[in-house]
Amino acid sequence: RASNEGTRRGRAFNTMMREPLATNLQQQIAARELGRPGALLKNTCWARRYECSAILEVHTGCVNTLRWSADGSTLLSGSDDRTVGVWSFSGSWKGQLRKSLRTLHRSNIFDAQAVPSNEDFVVTSAADGCVGLTHMHVSDHMSLLYEPKDRFHTVSSKMNFQPGSSQVLLVPFSSGCVRLFDLRVPSKVVIRVALELFSGANDVKFRPWSSSEFAVGCDDESIRLCDLRYPSSPTESVQLVAKHTQSFTPGTPGSTASAVSGLCWNRSGQQLLVNFRSADPALFNLAAGGASGGPSQLCEPAATGAEGRAGKQVPTRQLLPLQTYAGRENVETCCKEAVFLLGEDCVASGGDCGALFVWKANSGELVRRIVSDRCVVNCVAPHPFLPLLAVSGIDDNVKLFDVGASAQRTHDDEPARAAGGQWQTRLSRETNVSESQG
């Protein structure tokens, strides 16, 4: 046993020495206590201990997007007020406002992400259909990478950077177009049409560990699976750089899903969590040859520009979800997200009642229902390697939820205490499932 323990410790030490040094306090603590930062998340009990630890206030409108930096030291928030809040977590768990960035957008910001290769720059998308680039430290360094001809009838939505390339990203548009932006040459940003759909595109997510495969959520219940390695044929002098390879729709009888507002892959890229408008979030198995529920192979006219005009067809599968997550209303807004929590042991999404819902991923059992907004919760952003959550919605602030000292069995209104009692009482809407019922 002593020999095995020595060998294990030796391997752990060698692994640690090969990894880059921690760059901030959170990483140093996680590395010291656990060896690997992600290990701290793998504990479902944290879900029962979440309590509001801070409220971040700088915006004057709804907060529509929350994005952590890869190292967890910075949080970006985008709002209806057309500004981006930059929050630092290097020296405090409660977040400190570093800067409020002005942008050139004329309407609500829907996404804001730091460029991975140079986090001094922030890319934004908004309801005016534009894609902007703003320098974090130079106040007048603002530009629009893309501006549609009709700024008031096109929306640019949730963006996604290509894995393995820190300067290439996909941006979906309500016109049904998905555009690829290449930022590697700052003086000449390359913009190409990656995909054209007949249905408005709301979210796009690359499959983890793949630089070519991605999923698109649209204004219908189908999820498109696409591939950059297989270009479509040119049409109307526009060269499409991706091919719509297949689609799938939820095969649940009586489903009320009308559109897709959020997508989230698991780490292996084998399962896809989908947030449907007017329906429950659902988890699908997309492993090769392992589709859940014995999907029937169907065929329908392609919903892409090139394939559709050519009259070709793409395979469409009806998939039964591995699990659905019930218990919330979801009709008031069109941009709710669903995400994995705590090492993928849990799933979280917001509801129309102003609560954050947390379920067990495997069973769909409701674990917590946490009051997080006066109206509606839209955005949920888990910290990359700590059990820390950022949540936002219709309110003009961001709620932070951290792990408390004990499980929250009898619920006070946690945000009320953090806000000095200025919170509307909503105890009747607070639900907790105790461990004894688990």
Order of alpha helices (4+ residues) and beta strands (2+ residues): alpha-alpha-beta-beta-beta-beta-beta-beta-beta-beta-beta-beta-beta-beta-beta-beta-beta-beta-beta-beta-beta-beta-beta-alpha-beta-beta-beta-beta-beta-beta-beta-beta-beta-alpha-beta
